[in-house]
Amino acid sequence: MARNLLKNPSGEEQLEFWELTENGGCQWKVEDMPGDCGHDFSNDGVTKYFATSFELCLKRQVIDLLAEGYSCEQLDAQPAVTVEDWYCGRTDCGCVYQMTVCLLDENHEVLQEFKPEPVTFDPDCDNCSWQQVRHTFSEYGPGMRFISFEHGGQDTKYWDGWFGVRVTESSVTVEV
C-alpha cells in the first residue's frame, strides 16, 4: 500500500512542514471547511484547507526519498509516482490555481516535471467547487532521489483577505 509522502496535506497542523515560497497579500491561512462562500468537500474526514490571498501564495515540500526509507535500487527501477491535489474557488471571487511537481536527482536536477496550465475560476460562469488534478510519472530514468511538490495561487480581484484559491488533501505516492 503506497503512503502519502506529504506531511500535513490538509492543514491540520496549520502550515507546519511547508516552505512558503511565495507568501503575498495577507499571506497563507488555514481555514475550516467549507469556509465563507465555500463548497463542501467529498470526504468528511477533510476538515481544513489552505487559503491564498490577493498576491501570489505558493508553498512547497521537497521529499527526500532515501530518508523516507526507499533504496536506490527501488528508485532506479522507476516506480510510478502519483501526485494528486484538490483545489476550489469561492462563490464570490475569481481565483487562479497552479502547481509544479518535479522528480529530482541527488543534485536536485530535474528528471521530469509536471506543470499543468494555471486554472482560472470565475464564479459567474464556472463551477468553482472542489476539483482534483492527478498525474502519474513514469519512464523518467534512473536516479530519482527527491520529489518537489509546489502549489498555490491567488484571487483575481485583489481583494484584501483570503479570496484566492483553496487547496487541500494533496498527496505524493511512490508505487514500489
N, C-alpha and C positions, 0 to 999 in steps of 0.2 A: 504494500500500500504506500503510495507516494504521499509525502507530507508537505505541507506548505512551509517553504523556507523563509518566507517573510515574517518578521516579528511585528506584532501589533498591527494587523492588516485592516482593522476596522475602528481604531481609535479608542479601544477600551482602556488603554494606558496613555491617553492624551497623545502627545507627539513623541513619546519615548521610542527610541531605535531609528527614527527617521532623521536624515540630514536635510535641513531646509535649504535647498539650493537657490530658490527664489522665494522671498517672503514679503511681497509687496502689499501695498494698500494697508488694510487693517490686519494683515498677516493671517497665517493659517489659524483655524479654530476647529475644535471638535464639538459637534452638536449631537443632540439626541434625535433619533428617528421619530417621526418623519420630518420634524422641524417646521419652521414657518414656511407657508406656501410650498410645502414639500409633498413627496409621494411615499406611499407605503412600500416597504421592501418585501420581496417574495419569501425571505427566510426570517421567521420570527426571532431567531437566535441573534440576528444582527440588530443591535440597538443604537449604534452610533455611526457617524460618518465624519469625514474631514471636509470642511467648507473652505472655499477660496474667496478672495476679496476682489477689489476693483483694479488691482495691478497684478501682474503675473505671480502666481504662487506655484512652486514646484517643490516636490520632496522626493528623496531618493534613499534606497538601501542598496548597498553592494554586498552581495552574499559571497563569503569565502567558502567554496565547496569542500576544500580539504578540511577546513576547521569544522564543517558540518558532518564529517565522517566519510565522505566519498574518497575512494582511492584514485590515483592517477590512471590505473588500468580501467576502472569503471568509467571514468570521464572520457578517456581516449577512445572508448568504444562508441562515442557519440550518442549517448542516450537521448531520447526525446525530452525536450524541455518545454513545458506548457506554462504560459503566462495567462492570467485572467485578471480582469478589473471590472468593476461596476461603477457607473457614473450617471448622474442625472442633473437636470436643471431645476429651477424654481418655476412656479406658475406665473410669477410677476416680473421676471427679469431674464434677459438672454444671457448666455454664457458660452465659453469655449473650453473644450476638454482636449488635452494632449497627453501622449505617453511615448516613452522611448525605453526599450529594453535591449540590452546588449549582452552577448556572450563574450567574455573576455579571457585572454590567455594569462599566463603568470606575470606578464609585464603590463597588464591591463590594456593590451591592444585588442581592438575589436575583431572578433572572428565572424560574427553575424549580428545584424541589427534588425529590430522590428520597430518601425516608427510610422504608424499609420497617419494619414492626413488628419489634422485637427478637426474636431467635430464642433460645429456651432449650433446651439439650440436657440430658437426664437419661440417663446411661449405663445405668440399669436398664431403660429402656423405649424409648430412641431409638437410631437408628443414628447414632453420633457421628463417622462418617468424613467425609472432605472433601466439602463441599457448595459449589456455586457459586451466587452471586447475580449476575444480569446485568440491566441496564436500558439502554434506548436513549432518549435525549431527542430530541424533535422538536417543531416548531411552538412554539418558545419566544420568538419575536420577535427583532428585530434588537438588536444591542448587546452580545452576549456578548464579554467580554474576558478573563475568568478562570474557572477551574473549581476549586472547593474539594472535596477528597476527604478524608473523615474516617471512621475505623472503629476498632473495638476491642471491649472488653467486660471481663468478669471471671469468676471462678468463682462458684459458688452456695453453697459450703460455708465460705468464708472460711478456707481452709487456707493456712498460711504457705508461700510459694513461688510456683510458676508453674503453677497448676492450672486457669487460666482458658482462654478461647477462644484458638485459634491462627489466625493469618491469614497468607496468602502469595499470591504471583502476582497481585497487584492490577493493574488496568490502566484507563487512560482513553485512548480514541482518538477522534479527530475525523476524520470522513469528508469530505474536500474533494477 
